[in-house]
């Protein structure tokens, strides 16, 4: 009999404690109501209006481990001074250098891409250029491709005697 009474008291205490948790969860949920806010979508940069002499370069066959460089040149055909703000190669095997001074209308600028091949075979890489044109950011992607050849190794023929 004593164990039945003890079991009933334990059941009652457990029920009471769980009942209080439900009320606490409901109160917490009511207090955390969030008012919706306006979400602004980012504006995508426009395409660049700069006149590039060449947007794709073919290196042809190059030797593995020997860096090659191509200089992409352009003319500022806009009516305002432009500035190259960022040049981002697509991978670590490519390094870039560029005109860092403002380019006035009619003047020329350049972006030099240096590729150092670590493995053989066909490749195609890109460099993304961000400029300020007419008060807004503009983006242009330039590409280069080629084929990496394994370095020539000299084979010594042994003379058997």
LUMLOZA-438941 format. One record per atom (N, C-alpha, C): x, y negated, z. Coordinates in steps of 0.05 Angstrom, whole numbers, padded with zeros to 5 digits, always signed. Layout:
N
XYZ ...
//
This chain:
161
+00016+00024+00000 +00000+00000+00000 +00017-00025+00000 +00039-00023+00015 +00056-00046+00017 +00069-00052-00010 +00076-00032-00025 +00089-00036-00051 +00068-00047-00072 +00043-00040-00069 +00023-00051-00087 +00019-00081-00082 +00018-00089-00056 +00015-00117-00050 +00040-00133-00060 +00063-00121-00057 +00088-00135-00066 +00088-00137-00096 +00079-00117-00110 +00077-00118-00139 +00058-00139-00149 +00035-00142-00135 +00015-00162-00143 +00026-00190-00139 +00040-00194-00116 +00052-00221-00111 +00073-00227-00132 +00090-00208-00139 +00111-00212-00159 +00098-00219-00186 +00077-00204-00193 +00063-00209-00219 +00051-00237-00219 +00039-00245-00197 +00027-00272-00194 +00048-00294-00197 +00071-00291-00185 +00092-00311-00186 +00103-00312-00214 +00107-00290-00227 +00117-00290-00255 +00097-00303-00274 +00072-00297-00270 +00051-00309-00287 +00050-00339-00284 +00052-00348-00259 +00051-00377-00253 +00075-00391-00265 +00099-00379-00264 +00123-00392-00275 +00122-00394-00305 +00112-00374-00319 +00109-00375-00348 +00088-00395-00356 +00067-00397-00341 +00046-00416-00348 +00056-00444-00347 +00073-00451-00328 +00085-00477-00326 +00104-00483-00349 +00118-00463-00359 +00136-00467-00382 +00120-00475-00407 +00097-00463-00411 +00081-00470-00435 +00073-00500-00434 +00065-00510-00411 +00058-00538-00408 +00082-00556-00413 +00105-00548-00404 +00130-00564-00407 +00137-00565-00437 +00134-00543-00451 +00141-00542-00479 +00121-00560-00495 +00096-00560-00487 +00076-00576-00501 +00082-00606-00496 +00089-00613-00472 +00095-00641-00466 +00120-00650-00481 +00140-00633-00482 +00165-00639-00496 +00159-00643-00526 +00143-00626-00537 +00136-00628-00565 +00121-00654-00571 +00104-00662-00553 +00089-00687-00557 +00108-00711-00555 +00127-00710-00538 +00145-00733-00534 +00165-00736-00557 +00170-00715-00572 +00191-00716-00593 +00179-00723-00620 +00155-00732-00622 +00144-00738-00648 +00160-00761-00661 +00167-00757-00687 +00183-00775-00702 +00167-00789-00723 +00170-00815-00725 +00156-00829-00746 +00171-00827-00772 +00158-00822-00795 +00172-00819-00820 +00184-00846-00829 +00208-00844-00841 +00222-00868-00851 +00225-00865-00882 +00230-00887-00894 +00233-00888-00923 +00260-00877-00930 +00262-00858-00949 +00287-00846-00957 +00294-00859-00984 +00319-00870-00985 +00329-00882-01009 +00347-00863-01024 +00342-00859-01049 +00359-00841-01065 +00382-00857-01075 +00407-00845-01075 +00430-00860-01085 +00428-00865-01115 +00438-00888-01123 +00438-00895-01151 +00462-00882-01164 +00458-00867-01186 +00480-00855-01200 +00495-00876-01216 +00522-00874-01217 +00537-00893-01233 +00531-00890-01262 +00532-00912-01277 +00526-00911-01305 +00550-00902-01321 +00547-00896-01346 +00569-00889-01363 +00585-00914-01371 +00610-00911-01373 +00628-00933-01379 +00625-00943-01408 +00627-00969-01412 +00626-00981-01439 +00653-00987-01451 +00674-00978-01437 +00702-00982-01447 +00706-00966-01472 +00721-00977-01491 +00727-00963-01516 +00753-00948-01513 +00752-00921-01510 +00775-00905-01508 +00786-00897-01535 +00812-00897-01539 +00824-00889-01565 +00819-00860-01570 +00820-00844-01549 +00815-00815-01551 +00805-00805-01525 +00783-00789-01525 +00771-00778-01500 +00779-00749-01495 +00791-00736-01515 +00799-00708-01512 +00827-00706-01526 +00845-00693-01512 +00872-00689-01523 +00879-00659-01523 +00891-00649-01544 +00899-00621-01546 +00929-00621-01545 +00940-00609-01523 +00969-00606-01521 +00980-00585-01539 +00964-00567-01549 +00973-00544-01565 +00986-00524-01546 +01008-00512-01555 +01023-00492-01539 +01043-00507-01522 +01043-00501-01496 +01062-00512-01477 +01075-00490-01461 +01098-00495-01450 +01113-00474-01435 +01105-00476-01406 +01101-00453-01394 +01094-00451-01365 +01116-00463-01348 +01107-00480-01328 +01126-00492-01309 +01139-00518-01318 +01133-00527-01343 +01144-00552-01353 +01121-00572-01355 +01121-00593-01339 +01099-00612-01340 +01097-00627-01367 +01073-00632-01375 +01068-00648-01399 +01049-00671-01392 +01053-00694-01405 +01038-00718-01399 +01025-00729-01425 +01000-00738-01422 +00987-00753-01444 +00976-00779-01433 +00979-00800-01448 +00969-00827-01439 +00944-00834-01455 +00921-00833-01441 +00896-00841-01453 +00896-00872-01451 +00892-00885-01474 +00891-00915-01474 +00863-00924-01481 +00857-00948-01473 +00830-00960-01478 +00833-00990-01482 +00812-01001-01493 +00810-01030-01497 +00785-01039-01482 +00787-01061-01467 +00764-01073-01453 +00747-01087-01474 +00725-01074-01481 +00706-01086-01501 +00683-01101-01488 +00683-01102-01461 +00662-01117-01447 +00669-01147-01447 +00651-01163-01437 +00656-01192-01436 +00666-01201-01409 +00672-01182-01391 +00682-01188-01365 +00708-01172-01359 +00723-01182-01339 +00746-01168-01330 +00738-01142-01316 +00751-01120-01321 +00745-01095-01308 +00768-01086-01291 +00763-01067-01274 +00784-01056-01256 +00779-01027-01253 +00800-01011-01256 +00798-00982-01251 +00800-00979-01220 +00779-00968-01208 +00778-00966-01179 +00786-00938-01169 +00783-00917-01186 +00790-00890-01178 +00795-00873-01202 +00816-00856-01200 +00821-00836-01221 +00824-00809-01206 +00807-00790-01212 +00806-00765-01198 +00809-00741-01217 +00833-00728-01216 +00837-00704-01232 +00819-00681-01221 +00811-00663-01238 +00793-00641-01231 +00807-00620-01213 +00833-00618-01215 +00847-00597-01199 +00874-00607-01190 +00887-00592-01173 +00913-00599-01162 +00936-00596-01182 +00931-00583-01205 +00953-00579-01224 +00956-00604-01242 +00939-00624-01238 +00939-00648-01254 +00944-00672-01236 +00962-00690-01244 +00967-00715-01230 +00960-00738-01250 +00952-00761-01238 +00944-00783-01256 +00957-00809-01246 +00962-00826-01266 +00972-00853-01261 +00955-00871-01279 +00951-00896-01271 +00933-00913-01287 +00940-00943-01283 +00929-00960-01300 +00932-00989-01298 +00918-00998-01272 +00933-01010-01254 +00921-01017-01228 +00914-01047-01227 +00921-01062-01247 +00915-01091-01248 +00888-01095-01263 +00874-01117-01258 +00849-01123-01273 +00855-01126-01303 +00837-01115-01320 +00840-01116-01349 +00820-01136-01360 +00830-01157-01373 +00813-01177-01384 +00801-01168-01410 +00779-01181-01419 +00767-01173-01445 +00787-01174-01468 +00787-01153-01484 +00806-01151-01506 +00833-01139-01500 +00839-01137-01474 +00865-01125-01466 +00863-01095-01465 +00887-01083-01465 +00889-01053-01464 +00897-01044-01436 +00889-01020-01429 +00897-01006-01404 +00902-00977-01410 +00910-00962-01390 +00916-00934-01395 +00911-00917-01370 +00907-00891-01375 +00906-00871-01354 +00924-00848-01364 +00946-00842-01350 +00964-00821-01357 +00958-00796-01341 +00954-00774-01354 +00949-00748-01341 +00972-00730-01345 +00984-00719-01323 +01006-00701-01324 +00997-00673-01314 +01000-00653-01331 +00991-00626-01326 +01015-00608-01321 +01016-00593-01300 +01037-00574-01294 +01025-00546-01292 +01029-00530-01312 +01017-00504-01313 +01030-00484-01294 +01014-00470-01279 +01024-00450-01260 +01019-00422-01271 +01001-00419-01290 +00995-00393-01301 +00990-00395-01331 +00994-00373-01344 +00992-00372-01373 +00963-00370-01383 +00959-00376-01408 +00932-00374-01420 +00921-00401-01428 +00896-00400-01439 +00882-00424-01447 +00874-00441-01423 +00873-00467-01426 +00864-00484-01404 +00849-00508-01416 +00831-00519-01400 +00817-00544-01406 +00812-00558-01379 +00823-00582-01377 +00821-00597-01352 +00809-00624-01357 +00801-00638-01335 +00789-00664-01339 +00798-00683-01317 +00796-00709-01323 +00802-00731-01305 +00778-00749-01305 +00767-00756-01281 +00744-00774-01279 +00754-00801-01271 +00746-00822-01286 +00755-00849-01282 +00730-00865-01273 +00734-00880-01251 +00712-00898-01241 +00722-00927-01245 +00706-00944-01257 +00713-00972-01262 +00691-00990-01252 +00697-01015-01249 +00676-01035-01243 +00672-01051-01269 +00648-01049-01279 +00641-01063-01304 +00615-01078-01299 +00614-01103-01306 +00590-01120-01303 +00579-01118-01275 +00596-01118-01255 +00587-01118-01227 +00578-01091-01217 +00580-01070-01232 +00570-01043-01223 +00592-01022-01229 +00590-01000-01215 +00608-00978-01220 +00600-00963-01245 +00621-00955-01261 +00616-00939-01285 +00636-00915-01284 +00627-00893-01295 +00644-00869-01295 +00648-00858-01323 +00673-00848-01328 +00680-00835-01353 +00697-00811-01347 +00692-00789-01361 +00708-00765-01358 +00724-00760-01384 +00751-00758-01381 +00768-00752-01403 +00779-00724-01400 +00784-00710-01422 +00792-00682-01421 +00817-00676-01437 +00831-00655-01430 +00853-00645-01446 +00853-00615-01444 +00865-00603-01465 +00865-00573-01467 +00891-00564-01479 +00895-00538-01480 +00919-00527-01492 +00922-00497-01485 +00945-00487-01490 +00951-00459-01484 +00979-00458-01472 +00980-00445-01448 +01005-00442-01434 +01018-00415-01442 +01044-00418-01451 +01059-00394-01459 +01078-00387-01437 +01083-00362-01433 +01103-00353-01414 +01130-00362-01423 +01148-00369-01405 +01175-00378-01413 +01190-00356-01428 +01205-00364-01448 +01221-00345-01463 +01243-00333-01445 +01245-00307-01445 +01266-00294-01429 +01286-00281-01449 +01311-00283-01442 +01331-00271-01459 +01334-00241-01452 +01332-00225-01472 +01334-00196-01467 +01362-00188-01476 +01377-00176-01458 +01404-00167-01464 +01402-00137-01471 +01412-00132-01494 +01412-00104-01503 +01438-00091-01493 +01435-00069-01480 +01459-00055-01470 +01469-00037-01492 +01495-00038-01495 +01508-00021-01515 +01516+00005-01500 +01506+00026-01511 +01512+00052-01499 +01537+00062-01512 +01556+00070-01496 +01581+00081-01508 +01585+00110-01500 
//
